[in-house]
């Protein structure tokens, strides 16, 4: 109802304005003469010849008829005076007699849209796009608005189309002009000179062609259209005629050059490159996958029949997972028998290297059995193989732990490594099958004959009086403030929990200091923070005001 009231109000206002215009004209010129359709059309044609567009209500005086204005013509058409029927308008009049677009009564036709597009191409030399702005002689209509009408079915259109599909699908704009490989290469060379790169299907329009894009050229090369043989592509054409790969200029390659890049990669990363190692800093627009492909297919001056892994295995002695020697089940069983003779137990996947097979590990043997690589049957495993062929059974560790035994293992670990163990220290050599994580779990939660409620840390601190790592010294606020002021002097910022280690206190970090301030550890009272230490007055004022603490 509100919309209807607004429309009625706008309509009344519009007709009131037209009547006021007529009254002013009569007061100035007296009784107004009648107008004819041919007369108004002649004025409109003259306006179009001068300005390139059709007149509107706001177009002002009509030079061909002194005293007349386009607003007066609109008043005559709308009110039905001066020889016209009522209810008309200037846009409807021009749309009826000159095919001009009427913004109020939207109505499009494909023929009209193609005529506008043909006129635009004649003017600019290019087909219109969404960003081409206003359509000349279309009363303010834009190409983007026309595209919306084509997509959504506005103005009497069926919808489901677009400006691009309409223009490129019409023979007048996209004729099946013949293409040749030589013409495509000329366009590609010009693109390379202009941008420094070779085109691909995403490179957009071809500046030398009015309508063609690199995607349509690639489609014609693939499907054999427009005089091309088919079965090719833009990238294959550039590869065969210009030596270009998908990564740009395909410079000639040599094995020594690739090895130099591989050596630089190994020096930076401590490992050798693979296909998935990404781009090369030493050679922009190159990547390890394209190099591997060139080695395999024999492109860019390489002999072919190789790969990145085979090349590194041949020239750098790098283990090649794809070129490993095959294994046999009897061979694996012989290695397992030797392992049991030495250690008294059967090997597991974590049992480390195999002395009888340099470079091999039980982990790799288990992986080959599981995946079926290196000539082995798929779906097996090391444990299953030994169980079926040797009757080996792997049972979970059931031996009880004792405090004295754990301390003895800890002393041996400290003698070997110089550090005391924790839950992450791995297997315990003195107790086959046991790990420090299992010991930590038994000390904490109980099990294996232990009551629980302790930990490796507590046991070592209590029985070996080790405090440097497990029991750090107490802290004081003046000490923390001194470290913070030194950090502020050095960096210009007050420290936070993310500021890393404290240079003035080796072994300490700002994260540990923040945790101790908040929780009250290491001799502190708790409820503090590094921010609050910086400005305690501001924090206290915020707390008294009842607001949320800014230190959180």
HUKAQUI-V111070 format. One line per field, one symbol per residue. phi: phi as a letter, one per 40 degrees, with the letter a starting at -180 (. if undefined). psi: psi as a letter, one per 20 degrees, with the letter a starting at -180 (. if undefined). burial: + if it has 16 or more other ideal C-beta (glycine too) atoms within 10 Angstrom, else -. Layout:
# HUKAQUI-V111070
phi = ???
psi = ???
burial = ???
This chain:
# HUKAQUI-V111070
phi = .cccccccccccccccccccccccccccbgccccbbccccccccccccccbgaccbcccgcbdcadgcbccccccccccgbfgbccgcacccccccbbgccbccbcabbccccccccccccccbgbccbcccgccdgbggcbccccccccccgcggccggbaccccccccccbbccccbbccccccccccccccbgbccbcccgccccbcbdbccccccccccgbfgccggbaccccccccbgbbcbhccccbbccccccccccccccbgaccbdccgcbccadgbaccccccccccgcfgccggbacccccccbbgccbccbcccbbcdccccccccccccbgbccbcccgcbccbdgbbccccccccccgcggcccgcaccccccccbgcbbbcdbcccbccccccccccccccbgbccacccgcbccbcgcbcccccccccbghfgbcggbacdccccccbfcbcbcbcccbbcdccccccccccccbgbccbcccgccccbdgcbccccccccccgcfgccggbacccccaccccccccccgcccccc
psi = hhggggggghgggghhhghhggggghhgibppqqqrghghhgghhhghhgijrqqahjibqohinphqrhhhgggghhilrkjqqrjargghghhhhjkqpohgnpprqhggghgghhhghhgijqqqahjibqpqkjkiqqhghhhghhgikrkjrhrjargghgghiphhhmqmqqqqhgghhgggghgghhijrqqaijjbqohiqghqrhghghghhgikrkjqhrjarghhghghhikpaijbpnqqqqhhghhghhghghhgijrqqahjibrphinqjqrhghggghhgikrkjqhrjargghghhgijkppohikqqqqqghghhgghghghhgijrqqrijjbrohinpiqrhghggghhgikrkjqqqjargghghghhikppoqqpjqqqqghgghghgggghhgijqqraijibqohinpiqqhhhggghhgiqqkjqiajargghghgghjloihghnqrqqqghghhghghhhghhijqpqaijjbqohinpiqqhghggghhgikrljrhrjrrhghhgmhghghhhhhijrppii.
burial = -----------------+--++--+------+--+---++--++--++----+++++-+--+--+--++++++++++++-++-+---++++++++----+++-----+---++--+++-++-----++---+--+-+++-+++-++++++----+-+---+-+--++--+--+-----+----+--++--++-----++---+-++----++++-+++-++----+-+---+-++-+++----++-+--+--+----+--++--+------++---+--+----+++++++++++---++-+---++++++++----+-----+--+----+--++--+------++++-+--+--+--+++-+++++++--++-+---+-++-++-----+--------+---++--++--+------++++-+--+--+--+++-+++++++---+-+---++++-+++--------+----+----+--++--+-------+-+-+--+--+--+-+-+++-+++---+-+---+++++++----+-----------+-
